[in-house]
Amino acid sequence: MDTGVIYHYRRSASRLTIAAHLFGILAFILMLIWLLHYRGGIEYDSDNVDRVFNVHPFMMFCGFIFLVGEAICLGIVGISAVFKFHDMVNTEDVYSLHSWIGIGTFCLFGLQWLFGLFTFTVPQPSDARASMLPWHICGAIMAYKTIPAKRKVQKAVHLTLHLIALVAGVVGVYAAFKFSMRLKIKIWLPYIPG
């Protein structure tokens, strides 16, 4: 199906993306230097309370800032890939319940990340942070719970399509058999021993 439309997509990372990754890695290294050299180290099973606490900022940065930021970047690439696919095969974008739940989940995930980033990294009074915490937890639970729901909807849609195809196939074979019987045409059916 040649539509005569030529699609141009950038394949390389922009300079801004490369700089963001380099600064993320630099922040990771600087945090390690700060915790290991100036704060006494990181050790979860230590008797030293400072070393045990130092696990917290390190894991929060690695998990919730750096790796979740990477997950959002990879999610953007994945979503743009499906839009590119739909452009190439001339189908509509965001036409199923799976895609709407997926876009909503991704947006909720990104908003939750931005909310947490600005709420807990920007200096604020502790009572302001404490008042935001229940909303932050609620948003995280909602984002987390929609991911398996999206997958279940996708499975249900595929199962429904397979079931419809199976029913259509059985009805088609039955109709062909009945039609051939009316016309007194013999259909060879293989003998399958029970």
N, C-alpha and C positions, 0 to 999 in steps of 0.2 A: 504494500500500500504506500505509494509514493505521493506525498502531498506537496512536494516541492519546497517545503519549509526546511531551512537549515538551522539547527539548534547549536548555539555556542554556549558552552559551560566552562567556567574556569576550573582547571584541574589542580592548580597549585595553591598552596596556602599564601594568604596575603602577608605582607610584612608586619601588619598589626597582629595577626594571629601568631606568627613566629615570635614577635616581641613579647606577647602575652604569655606564651609558653615558657620562654626564657626567664621572664620575671617570676613566674610561678615556681620554676625550678630554683631560681636564685633565692626566693623567699623560703623555700623548703630548706636549702643549705644554710641560710642565715639563721633560721629557727633552730636547726640542729646545733650550730655553733653556739648560739645563745644558751640553749638548754644544757648542752654538754660542758661548755667551758665556764659560763658565768652562773649557772643555776645548779650546778652539782651533779648533773646527769639525769638519765631517764631509767627508771627501773620499777616495774609494776609490783614485783614481789619484795621490795626493799622494806627495811624497818625505818628508813629515813622518810619522813612524811613529805619533804620537799621533792624527793625523787619520784615518789608515787604521784604527787600532784602534777609534776612535769609531764607525765604521760598525757594528761588531759589536753593542754594546749597543742601538743604535737599531733595527737590523734584528731582533734577537732579541725586543725588546719589541713592535715593530710586528707581526712575523709570528707568533711563537710564543705571545705572551701576549694581545695585543689582538685580532688577526684570527682566531686559532684559538678564542679565547673567543667571538667573534662567530659563528664557524662552528658552535660547539656550541649557541649560542642559536638559530640558524636551523635546525639539525638537530632541536632539541626541538620547534620549531614545525611542521616537516615531519612528524615522527613523530606529534605530536598531531593533525595534520590527517588522517592516514590512520586513526587510531583514531576520530576524529569521523565520517569517511566510513563506516567499518565499523559504527558505532553507528546511523547514519542508514539504512543499507540492511539492517540486521539480519544481518550476517555475522560469523563468528568473527574474532577478532584473532589475529595471529601463527600462521597456519595453514600457511604454505608454507616451504620451505627458504630462499627469498629473504628472507622476513621474519625468520626466525631468524638468518640470517647478518647481516642488516642491524642487528638489535638488538645482536647480539654485537659487531659492528664498532663501532657507536656507543658501546657501553659500554667497549670496549677503548680507543677513541680518547679518551673522557673520562677514564678512569683513567690513561692515559699522560700526558695533559695535567696532571692533578692531581699525578701522581708527579714530573714534571719541574718543575712550579711549586714544590712544596714541597722537592724535593731541591736545586734550584739557586738558589732565592731565599732560603731560610732559611739564616742563617749556620751553617756547619758546617766542620769541618776538611777540608782539601783531599783527604786520603786517604779520607775517608768519601764524598766526591763521586766520587772516582776509582773507588771500589769499586761505586758505583751506576751508573756510566756504561754498562757493558756491558748491564745489565738495561734501562736506558732505551733504548739503541739497539735491543736485541732487541724490546722492546715496540713501538717506533716502526715497525720493519720489519714486524712481524706486523700491526699496525693498517693500515699502508699497503698490504700485499699482500692483505688481505681485501676491500678496496674493489673492485678489479677482479673478484675472485672472485665477489662478490655480484652484480655486474652480469652476469657470464657465466652464473651460475645463472638469473638472471631471463630472459636471452635464451634459454637452453636450455628453460626452462619454456614461454615463449611460442612458441618454435619447435615444441616437442613438441605443444602444444595446437593449433597451426595444422596440423601434420602429421596429428594425429588427426582433426581436422575435415575435412581433405582426403581422407583414407582413408575416413572415414565417408560423405562425399559421393559418392565414386566407387563405394563398395560399395552405397550407396542407389540410385544411378542404375542400376548393373548389376542389382540385385535388381528394381527396377521394370521394367527392360527384359525380364528373364527372365520375370517374372510376367506381363507383358503378352503375351509370346510364347506362354505356356501357355494364356492365355485367348483367344488369337488376336485381341488388340486391337492395332490399328496405332498406333504412337506416331510422331508427326511429328517427325522430326529434321531440322534445317536442313542443307542441303547446303553444306559449306564446301570450296571448291576448294583443292587442295593446291598 
